[in-house]
């Protein structure tokens, strides 16, 4: 969980970020983020500046994007200063917490999805999702688990046979209010769609909001449950279609004491505006290991289309690396 000192440090860095970033542009100089003995170099500036600093259609959305950049700075601060490795936690305990979307553990997944055979032109899309999870302790009985999904997309031949788009997609931010101790695990809260896409074909240009919830049961080596959210657009570019979208994700996982596991999940997206459904079923194999002193989880598996259509791929695959920071 985040200590008071950590939260205070995060707020101070957020305030400095607000002063340093008058528009939504990544800094051109690389930022070196030390975690344990690892050092991640985030050098987005030269590659993304021109794409990220685009003009939104309304001043309201510009303000939202600026606030999101400050929020991202706060997330990084929380991960760096509060992500201490606790060697006492077993691989099995870490694996079971990773299977729980509202576990009180900081984690930073890098989830890569590659899909083939999209649309009439049989296009290809690669989506790298940066998905940090930051729990915050509100009281002895209540936590709020914040989850962020920031997609980096490269796609070919989606809208025509000779086109290409790459850049950021829209971000999805969720906050689950969850009891600290409960035999039946659950969480409810708001979900936000934040329009940070750097290409018109990669985003909606809409700000959205709605409810999200998760419910699951963990018994022995098994974890099974369901996550859902519903997003409606409430502001944005009037020339773009409204967002009215439901997402469902049932899942089941089996973990062994070694930290190895197998899982099966489905991802179903229903667009109520167009009446279209995109659905995949994803079996995975996973394991928990160490990279030096850093605890990580590795996962891989295919993505099978349940009902191929013009909007979804014929098939694909998923690979994920998760940096794990169990609490002391």
C-alpha positions as a LaTeX table, in Angstrom:
\begin{tabular}{lrrr}
\hline
Residue & $x$ (\AA) & $y$ (\AA) & $z$ (\AA) \\
\hline
Unk1 & 0.00 & 0.00 & 0.00 \\
Unk2 & 1.09 & 3.62 & $-0.37$ \\
Unk3 & 2.40 & 5.27 & 2.81 \\
Unk4 & 1.52 & 8.88 & 3.70 \\
Unk5 & 5.08 & 9.94 & 2.90 \\
Unk6 & 4.90 & 8.27 & $-0.49$ \\
Unk7 & 1.59 & 9.91 & $-1.34$ \\
Unk8 & 2.99 & 13.30 & $-0.26$ \\
Unk9 & 6.08 & 12.76 & $-2.44$ \\
Unk10 & 3.83 & 11.79 & $-5.34$ \\
Unk11 & 1.72 & 14.94 & $-4.97$ \\
Unk12 & 4.84 & 17.12 & $-4.87$ \\
Unk13 & 6.11 & 15.52 & $-8.09$ \\
Unk14 & 2.65 & 15.93 & $-9.63$ \\
Unk15 & 2.71 & 19.65 & $-8.82$ \\
Unk16 & 6.16 & 19.98 & $-10.37$ \\
Unk17 & 4.94 & 18.09 & $-13.42$ \\
Unk18 & 2.04 & 20.52 & $-13.84$ \\
Unk19 & 4.48 & 23.45 & $-13.82$ \\
Unk20 & 6.87 & 21.76 & $-16.25$ \\
Unk21 & 4.32 & 20.49 & $-18.81$ \\
Unk22 & 2.19 & 23.39 & $-20.13$ \\
Unk23 & 1.05 & 21.20 & $-23.04$ \\
Unk24 & 0.78 & 17.43 & $-23.32$ \\
Unk25 & 4.27 & 16.64 & $-24.60$ \\
Unk26 & 6.67 & 14.02 & $-23.38$ \\
Unk27 & 10.09 & 15.46 & $-22.43$ \\
Unk28 & 12.66 & 15.13 & $-25.19$ \\
Unk29 & 15.40 & 14.05 & $-22.77$ \\
Unk30 & 15.25 & 10.43 & $-21.57$ \\
Unk31 & 14.15 & 9.84 & $-18.00$ \\
Unk32 & 15.96 & 7.02 & $-16.18$ \\
Unk33 & 13.70 & 5.30 & $-13.66$ \\
Unk34 & 15.60 & 3.03 & $-11.20$ \\
Unk35 & 13.61 & 0.09 & $-9.79$ \\
Unk36 & 15.73 & $-2.23$ & $-7.67$ \\
Unk37 & 18.83 & $-2.76$ & $-9.83$ \\
Unk38 & 16.94 & $-2.19$ & $-13.06$ \\
Unk39 & 16.85 & 1.05 & $-14.96$ \\
Unk40 & 14.14 & 1.80 & $-17.51$ \\
Unk41 & 14.92 & 4.53 & $-20.05$ \\
Unk42 & 11.78 & 6.31 & $-21.21$ \\
Unk43 & 12.84 & 8.24 & $-24.30$ \\
Unk44 & 9.51 & 9.10 & $-25.89$ \\
Unk45 & 10.29 & 12.70 & $-26.79$ \\
Unk46 & 12.00 & 12.53 & $-30.16$ \\
Unk47 & 9.65 & 9.82 & $-31.42$ \\
Unk48 & 6.29 & 10.98 & $-30.11$ \\
Unk49 & 6.47 & 14.73 & $-29.57$ \\
Unk50 & 5.08 & 15.62 & $-32.97$ \\
Unk51 & 2.37 & 13.00 & $-32.72$ \\
Unk52 & 1.33 & 13.63 & $-29.10$ \\
Unk53 & 1.19 & 17.43 & $-29.17$ \\
Unk54 & $-1.84$ & 17.65 & $-31.37$ \\
Unk55 & $-4.75$ & 20.05 & $-31.14$ \\
Unk56 & $-7.90$ & 18.68 & $-29.52$ \\
Unk57 & $-11.25$ & 19.84 & $-30.75$ \\
Unk58 & $-12.28$ & 21.52 & $-27.51$ \\
Unk59 & $-10.48$ & 23.40 & $-24.73$ \\
Unk60 & $-12.16$ & 21.07 & $-22.24$ \\
Unk61 & $-10.37$ & 18.04 & $-23.68$ \\
Unk62 & $-7.05$ & 19.91 & $-23.67$ \\
Unk63 & $-7.41$ & 20.42 & $-19.92$ \\
Unk64 & $-8.23$ & 16.73 & $-19.45$ \\
Unk65 & $-5.13$ & 15.67 & $-21.34$ \\
Unk66 & $-2.90$ & 17.99 & $-19.27$ \\
Unk67 & $-4.33$ & 16.53 & $-16.09$ \\
Unk68 & $-3.72$ & 13.03 & $-17.38$ \\
Unk69 & $-0.04$ & 13.77 & $-18.00$ \\
Unk70 & 0.29 & 14.94 & $-14.39$ \\
Unk71 & $-1.52$ & 11.80 & $-13.23$ \\
Unk72 & 0.92 & 9.64 & $-15.20$ \\
Unk73 & 3.80 & 11.38 & $-13.42$ \\
Unk74 & 2.16 & 10.52 & $-10.09$ \\
Unk75 & 1.82 & 6.84 & $-11.08$ \\
Unk76 & 5.50 & 6.61 & $-11.95$ \\
Unk77 & 6.40 & 8.24 & $-8.63$ \\
Unk78 & 4.26 & 5.76 & $-6.71$ \\
Unk79 & 5.87 & 2.80 & $-8.46$ \\
Unk80 & 9.45 & 4.02 & $-8.00$ \\
Unk81 & 9.28 & 5.12 & $-4.36$ \\
Unk82 & 6.81 & 2.56 & $-3.00$ \\
Unk83 & 7.62 & $-0.59$ & $-4.98$ \\
Unk84 & 9.86 & $-2.46$ & $-2.51$ \\
Unk85 & 10.52 & $-6.12$ & $-3.15$ \\
Unk86 & 9.63 & $-8.47$ & $-0.30$ \\
Unk87 & 11.60 & $-11.66$ & $-0.79$ \\
Unk88 & 9.55 & $-13.41$ & 1.92 \\
Unk89 & 6.53 & $-13.75$ & $-0.38$ \\
Unk90 & 6.40 & $-17.08$ & $-2.19$ \\
Unk91 & 5.96 & $-17.44$ & $-5.95$ \\
Unk92 & 2.57 & $-19.04$ & $-5.32$ \\
Unk93 & 1.38 & $-16.05$ & $-3.27$ \\
Unk94 & 2.53 & $-13.63$ & $-5.95$ \\
Unk95 & 0.83 & $-15.67$ & $-8.69$ \\
Unk96 & $-2.47$ & $-15.75$ & $-6.80$ \\
Unk97 & $-2.35$ & $-12.00$ & $-6.22$ \\
Unk98 & $-1.71$ & $-11.40$ & $-9.91$ \\
Unk99 & $-4.83$ & $-13.46$ & $-10.67$ \\
Unk100 & $-6.83$ & $-11.10$ & $-8.44$ \\
Unk101 & $-7.56$ & $-7.75$ & $-10.17$ \\
Unk102 & $-8.08$ & $-5.99$ & $-6.81$ \\
Unk103 & $-5.13$ & $-7.43$ & $-4.86$ \\
Unk104 & $-3.24$ & $-4.98$ & $-2.66$ \\
Unk105 & 0.01 & $-5.22$ & $-4.63$ \\
Unk106 & 1.72 & $-2.82$ & $-7.01$ \\
Unk107 & 2.37 & $-4.37$ & $-10.42$ \\
Unk108 & 3.37 & $-3.04$ & $-13.83$ \\
Unk109 & 2.29 & $-5.32$ & $-16.68$ \\
Unk110 & 3.50 & $-4.82$ & $-20.25$ \\
Unk111 & 0.93 & $-6.79$ & $-22.24$ \\
Unk112 & 1.52 & $-7.23$ & $-25.97$ \\
Unk113 & $-1.32$ & $-8.33$ & $-28.27$ \\
Unk114 & $-0.70$ & $-9.08$ & $-31.94$ \\
Unk115 & $-3.71$ & $-9.74$ & $-34.18$ \\
Unk116 & $-3.84$ & $-10.92$ & $-37.80$ \\
Unk117 & $-6.51$ & $-10.94$ & $-40.52$ \\
Unk118 & $-8.46$ & $-7.80$ & $-39.62$ \\
Unk119 & $-11.10$ & $-6.61$ & $-42.08$ \\
Unk120 & $-11.34$ & $-7.08$ & $-45.83$ \\
Unk121 & $-7.68$ & $-6.11$ & $-46.34$ \\
Unk122 & $-6.56$ & $-8.71$ & $-43.75$ \\
Unk123 & $-4.70$ & $-6.11$ & $-41.73$ \\
Unk124 & $-2.42$ & $-6.56$ & $-38.73$ \\
Unk125 & $-2.45$ & $-4.74$ & $-35.41$ \\
Unk126 & 0.07 & $-4.79$ & $-32.56$ \\
Unk127 & $-1.00$ & $-3.26$ & $-29.25$ \\
Unk128 & 1.40 & $-2.89$ & $-26.34$ \\
Unk129 & $-0.65$ & $-2.10$ & $-23.22$ \\
Unk130 & 1.12 & $-0.46$ & $-20.30$ \\
Unk131 & $-1.14$ & $-1.44$ & $-17.37$ \\
Unk132 & 0.15 & $-0.26$ & $-13.96$ \\
Unk133 & $-1.89$ & $-1.24$ & $-10.90$ \\
Unk134 & $-1.50$ & 0.98 & $-7.83$ \\
Unk135 & $-3.41$ & 0.14 & $-4.60$ \\
Unk136 & $-4.14$ & 2.88 & $-2.07$ \\
Unk137 & $-5.18$ & 2.12 & 1.52 \\
Unk138 & $-8.08$ & 4.34 & 2.56 \\
Unk139 & $-8.70$ & 2.72 & 5.95 \\
Unk140 & $-8.18$ & $-0.58$ & 7.78 \\
Unk141 & $-11.24$ & $-1.97$ & 6.04 \\
Unk142 & $-11.22$ & $-0.28$ & 2.62 \\
Unk143 & $-8.77$ & $-0.01$ & $-0.27$ \\
Unk144 & $-9.01$ & 1.65 & $-3.66$ \\
Unk145 & $-7.24$ & $-0.21$ & $-6.45$ \\
Unk146 & $-6.37$ & 2.07 & $-9.38$ \\
Unk147 & $-5.76$ & 0.45 & $-12.76$ \\
Unk148 & $-4.50$ & 2.22 & $-15.89$ \\
Unk149 & $-4.45$ & 0.96 & $-19.48$ \\
Unk150 & $-2.31$ & 3.00 & $-21.88$ \\
Unk151 & $-2.12$ & 1.40 & $-25.36$ \\
Unk152 & 0.72 & 1.92 & $-27.85$ \\
Unk153 & $-0.58$ & 0.78 & $-31.24$ \\
Unk154 & 0.93 & $-0.03$ & $-34.62$ \\
Unk155 & $-1.44$ & $-1.24$ & $-37.34$ \\
Unk156 & $-1.19$ & $-1.98$ & $-41.06$ \\
Unk157 & $-3.88$ & $-2.25$ & $-43.77$ \\
Unk158 & $-6.82$ & $-1.71$ & $-41.42$ \\
Unk159 & $-8.69$ & 1.05 & $-43.27$ \\
Unk160 & $-7.15$ & 0.30 & $-46.72$ \\
Unk161 & $-4.54$ & $-1.93$ & $-48.32$ \\
Unk162 & $-1.64$ & 0.56 & $-48.14$ \\
Unk163 & $-2.14$ & 2.48 & $-44.89$ \\
Unk164 & $-0.33$ & 2.46 & $-41.55$ \\
Unk165 & $-1.00$ & 4.12 & $-38.21$ \\
Unk166 & 1.07 & 4.10 & $-35.05$ \\
Unk167 & 0.97 & 5.99 & $-31.76$ \\
Unk168 & $-1.03$ & 6.14 & $-28.56$ \\
Unk169 & $-4.62$ & 4.94 & $-28.25$ \\
Unk170 & $-7.14$ & 6.26 & $-25.74$ \\
Unk171 & $-6.44$ & 5.49 & $-22.08$ \\
Unk172 & $-8.84$ & 3.68 & $-19.74$ \\
Unk173 & $-8.56$ & 4.40 & $-16.00$ \\
Unk174 & $-10.46$ & 2.38 & $-13.37$ \\
Unk175 & $-10.77$ & 2.71 & $-9.60$ \\
Unk176 & $-12.13$ & $-0.23$ & $-7.59$ \\
Unk177 & $-13.24$ & 0.37 & $-4.00$ \\
Unk178 & $-12.72$ & $-3.00$ & $-2.33$ \\
Unk179 & $-12.90$ & $-4.32$ & 1.27 \\
Unk180 & $-9.55$ & $-5.31$ & 2.78 \\
Unk181 & $-10.73$ & $-8.63$ & 4.21 \\
Unk182 & $-13.53$ & $-10.56$ & 2.56 \\
Unk183 & $-13.98$ & $-14.26$ & 1.72 \\
Unk184 & $-15.79$ & $-13.23$ & $-1.45$ \\
Unk185 & $-13.59$ & $-10.66$ & $-3.20$ \\
Unk186 & $-15.24$ & $-7.75$ & $-4.97$ \\
Unk187 & $-14.70$ & $-4.15$ & $-6.01$ \\
Unk188 & $-16.81$ & $-1.41$ & $-7.57$ \\
Unk189 & $-16.09$ & 2.10 & $-8.78$ \\
Unk190 & $-15.84$ & 4.44 & $-11.77$ \\
Unk191 & $-14.11$ & 3.92 & $-15.10$ \\
Unk192 & $-12.90$ & 6.78 & $-17.34$ \\
Unk193 & $-12.11$ & 6.94 & $-21.05$ \\
Unk194 & $-9.40$ & 9.59 & $-21.59$ \\
Unk195 & $-8.82$ & 10.74 & $-25.22$ \\
Unk196 & $-5.03$ & 10.78 & $-25.56$ \\
Unk197 & $-4.85$ & 9.04 & $-28.98$ \\
Unk198 & $-2.30$ & 10.54 & $-31.37$ \\
Unk199 & $-4.10$ & 9.47 & $-34.54$ \\
Unk200 & $-7.78$ & 9.86 & $-35.47$ \\
Unk201 & $-7.99$ & 6.15 & $-36.37$ \\
Unk202 & $-6.55$ & 5.07 & $-33.00$ \\
Unk203 & $-8.99$ & 6.91 & $-30.73$ \\
Unk204 & $-12.47$ & 8.29 & $-30.22$ \\
Unk205 & $-11.78$ & 11.98 & $-29.40$ \\
Unk206 & $-14.34$ & 11.48 & $-26.65$ \\
Unk207 & $-14.15$ & 11.68 & $-22.86$ \\
Unk208 & $-16.21$ & 8.90 & $-21.29$ \\
Unk209 & $-17.29$ & 7.69 & $-17.88$ \\
Unk210 & $-19.24$ & 4.80 & $-16.42$ \\
Unk211 & $-19.33$ & 2.06 & $-13.76$ \\
Unk212 & $-16.95$ & $-0.85$ & $-13.37$ \\
Unk213 & $-17.03$ & $-3.87$ & $-11.07$ \\
Unk214 & $-15.19$ & $-7.11$ & $-10.42$ \\
Unk215 & $-16.18$ & $-10.17$ & $-8.37$ \\
Unk216 & $-14.10$ & $-13.29$ & $-7.80$ \\
Unk217 & $-13.51$ & $-16.27$ & $-5.55$ \\
Unk218 & $-10.18$ & $-17.82$ & $-4.62$ \\
Unk219 & $-10.27$ & $-21.35$ & $-3.24$ \\
Unk220 & $-7.15$ & $-23.50$ & $-3.04$ \\
Unk221 & $-5.20$ & $-23.15$ & $-6.30$ \\
Unk222 & $-8.24$ & $-21.82$ & $-8.20$ \\
Unk223 & $-9.29$ & $-18.24$ & $-8.98$ \\
Unk224 & $-12.44$ & $-17.52$ & $-10.97$ \\
Unk225 & $-14.54$ & $-14.44$ & $-11.49$ \\
Unk226 & $-15.78$ & $-11.68$ & $-13.79$ \\
Unk227 & $-14.81$ & $-8.07$ & $-14.56$ \\
Unk228 & $-17.04$ & $-5.64$ & $-16.40$ \\
Unk229 & $-17.32$ & $-1.98$ & $-17.34$ \\
Unk230 & $-19.75$ & 0.20 & $-19.26$ \\
Unk231 & $-18.58$ & 3.51 & $-20.76$ \\
Unk232 & $-20.68$ & 6.36 & $-22.15$ \\
Unk233 & $-19.11$ & 9.44 & $-23.77$ \\
Unk234 & $-20.06$ & 12.75 & $-22.16$ \\
Unk235 & $-17.83$ & 15.26 & $-23.99$ \\
Unk236 & $-15.58$ & 15.57 & $-27.01$ \\
Unk237 & $-15.57$ & 16.07 & $-30.77$ \\
Unk238 & $-19.16$ & 16.43 & $-31.99$ \\
Unk239 & $-18.20$ & 15.12 & $-35.42$ \\
Unk240 & $-17.19$ & 11.75 & $-33.96$ \\
Unk241 & $-19.56$ & 8.92 & $-33.00$ \\
Unk242 & $-20.69$ & 8.67 & $-29.40$ \\
Unk243 & $-19.21$ & 5.96 & $-27.21$ \\
Unk244 & $-21.65$ & 3.48 & $-25.65$ \\
Unk245 & $-19.66$ & 0.34 & $-24.96$ \\
Unk246 & $-19.83$ & $-2.69$ & $-22.66$ \\
Unk247 & $-16.79$ & $-4.82$ & $-21.77$ \\
Unk248 & $-17.01$ & $-8.26$ & $-20.11$ \\
Unk249 & $-14.08$ & $-10.42$ & $-18.98$ \\
Unk250 & $-14.81$ & $-13.76$ & $-17.29$ \\
Unk251 & $-11.67$ & $-15.59$ & $-16.14$ \\
Unk252 & $-10.45$ & $-18.74$ & $-14.40$ \\
Unk253 & $-6.88$ & $-19.53$ & $-13.30$ \\
Unk254 & $-5.10$ & $-22.48$ & $-11.67$ \\
Unk255 & $-1.75$ & $-21.87$ & $-9.93$ \\
Unk256 & 0.78 & $-24.30$ & $-8.54$ \\
Unk257 & 3.13 & $-23.79$ & $-5.57$ \\
Unk258 & 6.02 & $-23.17$ & $-7.98$ \\
Unk259 & 4.24 & $-20.03$ & $-9.25$ \\
Unk260 & 3.38 & $-21.64$ & $-12.58$ \\
Unk261 & $-0.21$ & $-21.39$ & $-13.75$ \\
Unk262 & $-2.69$ & $-21.88$ & $-16.55$ \\
Unk263 & $-5.65$ & $-19.66$ & $-17.24$ \\
Unk264 & $-8.60$ & $-19.14$ & $-19.53$ \\
Unk265 & $-10.35$ & $-15.83$ & $-20.11$ \\
Unk266 & $-12.74$ & $-14.25$ & $-22.57$ \\
Unk267 & $-12.81$ & $-10.59$ & $-23.64$ \\
Unk268 & $-16.15$ & $-9.44$ & $-25.03$ \\
Unk269 & $-16.78$ & $-5.88$ & $-26.23$ \\
Unk270 & $-20.30$ & $-4.84$ & $-27.21$ \\
Unk271 & $-20.71$ & $-1.55$ & $-29.10$ \\
Unk272 & $-24.31$ & $-0.51$ & $-28.48$ \\
Unk273 & $-24.08$ & 2.35 & $-31.00$ \\
Unk274 & $-23.29$ & 0.12 & $-33.97$ \\
Unk275 & $-24.72$ & $-3.14$ & $-32.66$ \\
Unk276 & $-21.41$ & $-4.98$ & $-33.19$ \\
Unk277 & $-19.65$ & $-7.48$ & $-30.94$ \\
Unk278 & $-15.93$ & $-8.29$ & $-30.74$ \\
Unk279 & $-15.04$ & $-11.38$ & $-28.70$ \\
Unk280 & $-11.90$ & $-13.42$ & $-28.05$ \\
Unk281 & $-11.09$ & $-16.43$ & $-25.90$ \\
Unk282 & $-7.53$ & $-16.49$ & $-24.53$ \\
Unk283 & $-5.85$ & $-19.52$ & $-22.89$ \\
Unk284 & $-2.53$ & $-18.68$ & $-21.22$ \\
Unk285 & 0.40 & $-20.31$ & $-19.47$ \\
Unk286 & 2.27 & $-18.25$ & $-16.88$ \\
Unk287 & 5.04 & $-18.38$ & $-14.31$ \\
Unk288 & 6.69 & $-16.27$ & $-11.61$ \\
Unk289 & 10.47 & $-15.88$ & $-11.55$ \\
Unk290 & 13.22 & $-13.37$ & $-10.75$ \\
Unk291 & 15.28 & $-11.07$ & $-12.95$ \\
Unk292 & 18.16 & $-10.37$ & $-10.60$ \\
Unk293 & 16.34 & $-9.25$ & $-7.46$ \\
Unk294 & 13.26 & $-8.12$ & $-9.39$ \\
Unk295 & 10.19 & $-10.35$ & $-9.20$ \\
Unk296 & 8.50 & $-10.78$ & $-12.58$ \\
Unk297 & 5.69 & $-12.81$ & $-14.09$ \\
Unk298 & 5.74 & $-14.13$ & $-17.66$ \\
Unk299 & 2.64 & $-15.19$ & $-19.61$ \\
Unk300 & 1.89 & $-16.25$ & $-23.18$ \\
Unk301 & $-1.03$ & $-17.66$ & $-25.11$ \\
Unk302 & $-3.08$ & $-17.53$ & $-28.33$ \\
Unk303 & $-6.10$ & $-15.28$ & $-29.00$ \\
Unk304 & $-8.97$ & $-17.10$ & $-30.71$ \\
Unk305 & $-11.76$ & $-15.12$ & $-32.34$ \\
Unk306 & $-15.21$ & $-16.31$ & $-31.27$ \\
Unk307 & $-17.07$ & $-14.63$ & $-34.15$ \\
Unk308 & $-14.79$ & $-13.19$ & $-36.86$ \\
Unk309 & $-16.14$ & $-10.07$ & $-38.55$ \\
Unk310 & $-14.85$ & $-6.89$ & $-40.21$ \\
Unk311 & $-13.85$ & $-5.37$ & $-36.84$ \\
Unk312 & $-11.83$ & $-8.17$ & $-35.26$ \\
Unk313 & $-8.96$ & $-10.41$ & $-36.21$ \\
Unk314 & $-9.07$ & $-13.98$ & $-37.43$ \\
Unk315 & $-6.55$ & $-14.91$ & $-34.72$ \\
Unk316 & $-3.69$ & $-13.54$ & $-32.66$ \\
Unk317 & $-1.44$ & $-14.07$ & $-29.67$ \\
Unk318 & $-0.63$ & $-12.44$ & $-26.34$ \\
Unk319 & 2.62 & $-12.19$ & $-24.37$ \\
Unk320 & 3.04 & $-10.31$ & $-21.11$ \\
Unk321 & 5.83 & $-9.36$ & $-18.72$ \\
Unk322 & 4.72 & $-8.07$ & $-15.32$ \\
Unk323 & 7.06 & $-6.34$ & $-12.87$ \\
Unk324 & 5.79 & $-7.20$ & $-9.40$ \\
Unk325 & 6.29 & $-5.22$ & $-6.18$ \\
Unk326 & 4.88 & $-7.20$ & $-3.22$ \\
Unk327 & 4.40 & $-5.13$ & $-0.08$ \\
Unk328 & 6.73 & $-5.59$ & 2.86 \\
\hline
\end{tabular}
